[in-house]
Amino acid sequence: MEQNQPAGRLAAARRFAVIIASCIAFGMLMAWIKGNGAGLSDAVGNISALWLLLPFLTGAAARSRHVLIGALSGLLATVAALAGFYFAESFVLDLGQHSWLTDLSLTMGTVVYYAERGLVTGPVFGALGFWWRQHRSVTAAAAIAAVFVLEPLAWWAYGLQTGGGTAYPVPGYPVLWLGEIAIGIACFVVLRRAARRGAGLA
């Protein structure tokens, strides 16, 4: 039994390293999709729900019986993705005639602003993912699905408040916001079925 513990810890460390590397890759991919201009790609890059799904999935993947581990996993996933995003932004954005190190310092300086908000969203959605996995919670599944379904409405309300109307930026592309709503509904269906299947096997 004791001989298996180091092997189990090593496997857990490798699995966590893969998860964090995947989060960094996600952030870099989102920076590439968002690009340097406006339009549809910028709107896709501004979808916040994907950034909340990431810690949810990471928390669900945390193989622990303690919700704090799920919350911490969600936080680390969020920070890793943000670091990847703004690192990639140093290549994607046109920040003027600077050296790459200057561009990097300009983009990475923004990580702190969003990481402060990630101190809330990362642990919350990491804990939700953990709760879904451990307790087969339909409520947790509904919470992450609601993020996708309600985000277009939130962007629409924000656009009205700032004078941008329905064109800022996600609601300006009906296919995009309808697709986001569809993803939210699909997430709920898949997670609900998985929860029921897990309950049946318990």
N, C-alpha and C positions, 0 to 999 in steps of 0.2 A: 504493500500500500504506500509506504513512504517513498519507495523508488519511483512510483508513478507521479508523485506530487511535482517534482522538478519538471518532468516532461509535460505535465498538464499546464504548469505555469508558463513554460516556454511556448506551448501551443497557443495559450491565451494571449501572450505578448505578441506573437506573430499575427494572430487574428486582429488584434487591436491596431497593430501597425498597418495592416492592409486597409482597415477601415479608415484610419486617419489619412493614409495616402490617397484613398478614393475620395475623401472629402476635399483634399487639396486639388485633386484633378477636377472635381466638380466645380470648384471655384474658378479654376483656370478656364474651363470650358464655358462657363457663364460669361466670363470677361470677353472671350473670343466671340460668343454669340452677340453680346451687347454691342461690341464694336466701338467705333469712334464717332458715330453720327446718330441721327434720329431715325424714325421709321419703325418698321415692324420689328427688326432685330433689337432695337433699343427697348421696345415695349416688352419683348420676350425677356430681355435681360433685367427688366424691372419687376418681373413677377416675384413677389415676396413669398408666396406659398411654398415654392420649391425650397426656399431657405429654411422653412419651418418643417417641411417633410424630412429634410436631412437629419436633424437631431432626433426626430421621432423614430426614424428607421435605425439610427445608431443606438438609441436607448432600447429599442426592441431587440437589437442584436447583442446587447450587453448580457452576458451569461452570469448573472448574479441574482441573488435573492434580496438585494437591498436597493431600494428605490434611489438612494443617494448615488449609487454607482451609475444607474441609468441617467440621472440628472447630470452628473459630472461628464458622462460620455457625450451627452447632448451638447454641453458647453464646449468641450474640446473639439467636437465635430464642427460646431459653428465657427469657432476661432480659426481652425485649420482651413476651412473653406474660405473664410474672409481673407486669410493670408494668401492663399492661392489666387483668389480673385484679384487682389490689388497688386500682387507680384506680376501677374499676367497683364494687368492694366498698364504697367510701366512699358510694355512692348506695344500694346494695342493703341493707347491714346497718343494723340499728337499734342505734346505739352510744350512745344517750342524747341528752340535750338539749345538743348541742354545735353550734358553727358547722360548716359544711361543711369549712372548712380544717382544723379540729381533727379531724374524721372522716378527712379525707384523710391527715393526718399519722399518725393511728393505724393506718390500713390500710397505707399505703406503708412504714411502719416495719417491717412484716413481710416486705417484699421481700428485705431483706438476709439473713434467716434461710434462705429458700428459694433465694436466689441463690447462697449458699455451697454448697448441695447441687447447684445447677445448674452449678457450676464443674466438677463431675464428670460428671453425666448429660448435660448439653448437648454438650460436646465428644465424649464417648464415642459417643453415638447420632448426632451429626452425622458423625463419622468412619465409623460403620457405614453410614449412608446413602450417603456418598461411596463407600465400598468396594463397596456393592451396585451403584451406578451404573457405576463405573469398571471393576470386575472381574466384574460379573454374578454376584455371590457369593450362592449359595444359603444359605451359612452366615449371612450378614448378614440375609437374609430370614427365616431360622429364628429368629434372635435377637430381632427385633422382634415376630415372631408369638408367641414364647414369653412375652413380657411380658404380652400379653393373656390367654394361656391360663393362666398361672400366678398372675396377680394375685388372682383370687378365692380361691385356696388360701392365698396370703400373708395376705389379710385374715382368712380363717377362723382361721389359726394365731395371728394377732395378737389376734383376739377371744378365743381360748381363753387366751392369755397374760395378757390384761388383765381377764379375767372377763366379757367381753361376749358370749361364746358365738358362735354363727353369725350373730347379728343385727348384727354390727358391721363396716362398714355395708353393704358390697356383698353378701356372702353371704346377707343377710337378704331379698334379692329374687332368687329363682331365675331369673326371666325376665331380669334384668339380668346376672347372672353367666354364664348360659348364652349370652346375646347377646354378652357380651364374649369368651367363648371362641370363639364362631362368627366374630366379627370377626377374631380372631387367626388362625384357620384360613384364612379368606378372604384375609387379608393375605398369608399364606404362598403360597397358590395363585396369587394375582395377581402377586406379586413374582417367584415362581419362573418363571411363564410368561413374564413380561417379560424376565427374565434369559436364558431359553433363546432367546426370540425375538431378543434382541440378539446373542446368541452366534451365531445362525444368519446374521445379517446381517453379522457381522464378517468 
